[in-house]
Amino acid sequence: MNEADAPYHAHIYYDAQERTAAAALREEFSRDPAILLVGPMIDAPVGPHPIAQYEVHFLGAAVPAVIAMIEKAGLRALVHPLTDDDLADHTSLAHWIGEPLELDVSVLDPPGANKGVPRFGVSDF
């Protein structure tokens, strides 16, 4: 797999005041053919994420465009590849847009393991 075909996620974070902007960006993502999946808005902490967020799935070739869209919206986000190391994906391999959040990394899969949760589209890669 080359970098352009590598799977990526972005977690778009928002608070109550940013929810409208986050929803507008989510709608924009849903119309973009480079975005493979747009997740539901989750208005509460979930998994390692301490505040409301939703995720989008895309390939490496779309990373620059996705980052530009998030920056234009003025929202905070975590953009990361999907490898076999969930902890590294969310930490050392991750790119923060805006002020980083402290993630609860204790809930992430250990390297080389997946607790059975699809992490890219409807199936793992």
N, C-alpha and C positions, 0 to 999 in steps of 0.2 A: 504494500500500500504506500503510495507516495503522499507527501504532505498535503497536496491539493485534495486528495480523496480521504484524508484522515477525519474521523468523526470529532465534532466539537459540540459543546453546550455553551449557552450563556444563561446565567441566572440574573434576571432583572429584578432589582429590589425596589420597594416603594413603601412609603408610610401613607397615612390617611390623606395628607395634603397632596401627595404625588400620585394618588391612585388614578386620577383622570388622565394625567400624562402617561402613566404606565399602560393604561387601557388603550390610549391612542397609539402608542408605539406597538403594542400587541396586535392591534388591527393592521398596522402598517406591515408588520412581520408576516401576518397571515396572507397578505396579498403578494408577497415576495416569493418568486419561484425558487430562489436559492435556499429558502428556509424549508426544512423537511418536516418539522413538527413544531407547533406552538402549543405549549401546555396551558392548563387552566390557571387563572389567577388564584393564588392561595393566600388568603388574607390573614394568615397566622404563621408562626414559626413552624417549620417542618424539617425533619432530618437535621443536617448540620446548619441550616439557615435560620438565623435568629429573628428575622422579621419577614413580613409578607414578600412573596416573590412569585415569579413564574419563569419557566425555562423555554428556551428555543433550541432546536437542534439543526445543525448545518454542517457542511464540510469545510475543510481547511481553506479552500479557495475563497470562501465567503467571509473569512475572519475580518479582513480590513473593512469591508462594507458593513458588516454587523457592528463593529466597533464604532464606525462613523455614525451609524443610525442612533446608537445608544448615546454617544457623546452629544449629538445634536438635540436629543430629547432632554439632556441634562439629568439623566438618572444614574444611579449607582448600579454597577453590575460586576459580576465575576464571569470572565470568559476563560474556558479551559478545554484542553483536549480530553478525549476519553481514551485512556490507556488501560493496562491491567493493574494500575496502581491508583486507586480511588483517592488515597491520601495525597499523593503527589499531584494528582489532577487538580485538587482543590487548594493546594498550597504552593509548592515550588514550581509547578508548571502553569499556574494560573496567572491571569492578567486582570488586575482590578481597574475599573473605571470609577473614578470618584473615591471617596473615603472608604477604605477597607472596613469590613465588619469582622468581628471575632466569630469564627465558625466553631461549632461543636464538633471537632474532628473525631471525637470518641465514637461517633456513630458511623463513621466511614468504614468501608471494607478494607481489610488488610491487603497488602500487595499480592496480586495474583488470585484474589478471591472476589467473588460476586455473590452476594446473599440471595441471588435469584431475582433481583429486580432489574428489568431491562433499563439500560442507561442510554440507549440511542434508538429513537423511534419506538418501534414495538418489539424489538429484539436486540439483544446485545450483539456486538460485532464479533 
